[in-house]
Amino acid sequence: MTSQRSLSYQGHYAGAVSRLLSFAVDLAVSVGAFSLGLAAISYGAQIITGNLVSWNRSSGVVVGIFAVWELAYFGCSWATSGRTAGMALFGIRVVRGDGTALEPGRAAIRTIAFPFSFLFCCLGLFGIVLGRENRALHDVIAGTVVIYEWGIRAPRARGGSPNPPALPGPPSTAPEAGA
């Protein structure tokens, strides 16, 4: 049986609206989870110590913990399943440029490069709207693409091995074999 990591995906590149909406959902999920985590820590500390614990949003420690949390949320999601909760909701997935499943090392590179797409008025995101493959700066750095995944798993030949080309590319100019 073929493992999930060895499957090759094919489909259309995800558009800007799908990616933006999935990112908005992910921010809501991750900020909500972070807030619940802080509340749980505060409540637990209050029960144990009897003192009220509060968090200051302008504290460098809280901002640093939040930044690490966001990177962990996106990085772990991409490394384990190739998608976040928002991406799953909108039917999109991160894959390698050749259409194969994203491996943890490439997910880590994408995660580290992710914040750079938001620098300088989000210039790193213009490739999603302007590029042929709808790739942001972090996609280019990590060698990844985001595709629609609903119903596009690679068809399998008998015996279970994937066999189609991974993603749409430029038209081939090479003559076909036997022609």
Residue pairs with C-beta under 8 A, 6 or more apart in sequence:
1 160
2 156
2 160
2 161
2 162
4 101
5 100
5 101
5 103
6 100
6 101
6 162
7 100
7 101
7 153
7 154
7 162
8 98
8 99
8 100
8 154
8 162
8 164
8 166
9 93
9 95
9 99
9 100
9 101
9 147
9 149
9 152
9 153
9 154
9 166
9 167
10 99
10 147
10 152
10 154
10 164
10 165
10 166
10 167
10 168
11 147
11 148
11 149
11 152
11 167
12 147
12 148
12 168
13 133
13 134
13 135
13 145
13 146
13 147
13 148
13 167
13 168
14 90
14 92
14 134
14 146
14 147
14 148
15 128
15 134
16 128
16 129
16 134
18 90
18 91
18 92
18 148
19 92
19 128
19 134
19 146
21 86
21 90
22 84
22 86
22 87
22 89
22 90
22 92
23 86
24 86
25 85
25 86
25 89
25 90
26 73
26 74
26 84
26 85
26 86
26 87
29 73
29 84
29 85
29 86
30 69
30 70
30 73
30 74
33 73
34 66
34 69
34 70
37 69
38 55
38 62
41 53
42 52
42 53
42 54
42 55
45 51
45 53
46 52
46 53
55 62
56 62
57 63
71 111
71 112
71 114
71 115
73 84
74 84
74 111
74 114
75 107
75 108
75 110
75 111
77 83
77 84
77 85
77 87
78 84
78 94
78 102
78 107
78 110
78 111
79 102
79 103
79 104
79 107
79 108
81 88
82 93
82 94
82 95
82 101
82 102
82 107
83 92
83 93
83 94
83 149
87 93
87 94
87 146
91 148
91 149
91 150
92 146
92 147
92 148
92 149
93 146
93 147
93 149
94 102
94 107
94 110
94 139
94 144
94 145
94 146
95 101
95 102
95 144
95 145
95 146
95 147
95 166
95 167
96 102
96 103
96 106
96 143
96 144
96 145
97 143
97 144
97 145
97 167
98 166
98 167
99 147
99 154
99 165
99 166
99 167
100 166
102 110
102 144
106 142
106 143
106 144
107 142
109 141
109 142
110 138
110 139
110 141
110 142
110 144
113 137
113 138
113 141
113 142
114 138
116 124
116 137
116 138
116 141
117 124
117 125
117 136
117 137
117 138
118 124
118 125
123 137
124 136
124 137
124 138
125 136
125 137
127 134
127 135
127 136
127 137
127 139
127 140
128 134
128 135
128 136
133 139
133 145
134 145
134 146
135 144
135 145
135 146
138 144
139 145
139 146
145 167
147 167
154 162
154 163
154 164
154 166
155 162
155 163
155 164
156 162
156 163
157 163
